[in-house]
Amino acid sequence: MAAPEGWLVVVDYQEVFRDTTSPWTTPRFDEIRPRIRTLVEAFGERVVFTRFVVPEKPVGAWVDYYEEYSYFTEAHAIPLFQLSEDPGEHPVVDAPTFGKWVPDVAELVGEGPVTVAGVATDCCVLSTVLPAADAGVPVRVVSDACAGASDEAHDDTMRILGCYAPLVEVTTTAEVLAEG
């Protein structure tokens, strides 16, 4: 079977979203793991992982954010920022922003298309997809390979993203694999 077209961007597939004691827990994290593994395998070498990192010195509104969420700046949280699985030879792009449509990712994937999976649907996935679409890159979001802060937040985000068609397509793992 041929690989799906374009690149897979796996957004913030990190322990901080899996750990049940984290304020950023995404309840369905473990449910999406097999689908992400399957997608990574299908895309082969055309996979990039992103990772949210806390900046050394927050600026602007991020200062207030980390005052409110100091949990993420404490030593116990550092291991939680690691990816939940070994990315192998795939590139990992770190960014201190919710959105991961950063120059390093844009340069890797070129004009796309890009397929997006990961967490959290209602924050980092959304914040990555919209600027990519604004840049003119065709984006498809794999709804069953994303997890949100809650089922309602995930479903609401998928409905919102569906409004961006044809720039953004909401799809499933099975549909992506069938295209390959």
N, C-alpha and C positions, 0 to 999 in steps of 0.2 A: 504494500500500500504506500502511495506517495505521501510525503509530509504535507500538512496544511500550508497554505500560502502565508508568507510574511513571518513575523516574529511573535513570540509569546513573551509578554511582560508579566512577571509574577510579582505583584505588589505586596511588599511588607509581610512576607510569609514568616513571621517571627514569633518567638515564644511569648512575647509581651501580649500578643493577642490570643494565645492559647491558654496561658496560665490563669487559673480560676481566681487567683487572688489579685490579679491586675485590674486596675480601673478600666482598661481597654479590652477586657475579655470579650471575645466574639463566640457566643455559645455553640455555633455550628462549625467551629474551626476543624475539629477532627473529622467531621462528615465530608468536608471538601478535600481533605488530603489525598485520598485515592484518585480523585479526578485531576488534581493538580499534577500528581505523579504521572498519570496517563498522558496529560497534555505535554508535559516536559519531554517525555519519551517520544511522543509523536512529532514534536517540533525539532528534535535532534539538537543540532548546534545553534539553532536560531532561538535561543532563550536567554533572557536577562532577568535577574532577580534584583529587586530593589529592597533597601533596608532603611527604615527610619532610624535616625540617630539624634541624640540630644546634642545641641551645639555646646561647644565649650563655654561660650559667652552669648547667651540669648540677647537679641536686640528687638527694639520696637515692642509690639504687642506680645511677642513671645516672652518677654520678661514677666508680664502679668500672667501669662499662661502657666509658666513654670513656678510662679509663686502659688498659684491655685493648685497645680498638679506637681508638687514637689516630690511626690512618690517616684517620678521618673528620673530625678536627679540624684537619688540616694544610691549608695553602693549596692544594695540588694537588687536593684533593678537592672544593673549593668548586664548580667548574664541573660536577662530576658530579651535583650535586643539582638541576640544571635538568631540566625535563620533556624527554622524548625527542622530543616533537613539540610544535609550537605549539598551545596549547589554543584559540586564536582568541578568541571572545567568551565562552567557557564560564568559569565561576568556578573559581578554584584556591584550595584551602584548605590552608594550611601548618600542620603540627603536629609537635612534637618527640617524638611518641610513636609506637610501632608501630601501634597502633590508630587509625583515623581516624574512628571514630564519635564525633566531637567536636561541641560545640554548633553550630558554623557549618554542618556537614554536616547534622546532624539538622534544623536550622531550614530549610535549603534543600529537603530532600526531604520534609518533613512526615511523614505517616503511611505513605508509600510507596505501592506496593511499591518496593523498590530492587533493581536488578540490579548485581552487583559483578563487575568484571574488574580485572586488574592483577597486581602483584607485591609481594612474594613470597608465593605461596600459603600457605606454611607459617609465615609470620610476620605481615606487615602485613595481608594479606587475611583470614586467620583472626582476627586481633586486631580487625578492623573488623566482620566479620560477626557474631560472637557477641554483642557488646554491642547491636548493632542489633536482633538477634533478641530479646534479653532485654528491649529496650524495646518489643517488640510489633510491630515493623515486619516485614512479610513480606519475606524476602530470598531472592533466587536468585543463585547463584554460577555464572558461566559457566566451566565447567571448561577448555574449550579456548581461553579468552581470559585464562587465568592461567598464570603460570610460577613454579615453585618453585626452591629451592636445588638440588634434584635431582629426577629423575623419581620416585624413591621417596618423597621428602618431599611432592611434589605429590599423588601418588596416595594416600598415607596421609592427607593432610589432606582430600582429597575424600571418602574413606571416613568420616572422623570427622564432617565437615559433614553427610553424608548421614544420620547418626544423629540430627540435630536436626530432621528432618522432623516436622511440616509447617511449622515456623517457618523452616527453611532448605531450599531446593530446589536441588539440583545439576542443572545443565542445560548445554546447548551453544549455541553461536552460532546454528546452524541452527534450533534449537528456539525461541530467542528471536525470531529474525527471522520465523519462521512464524506467530507469535502476532500480529505487527503487521498 
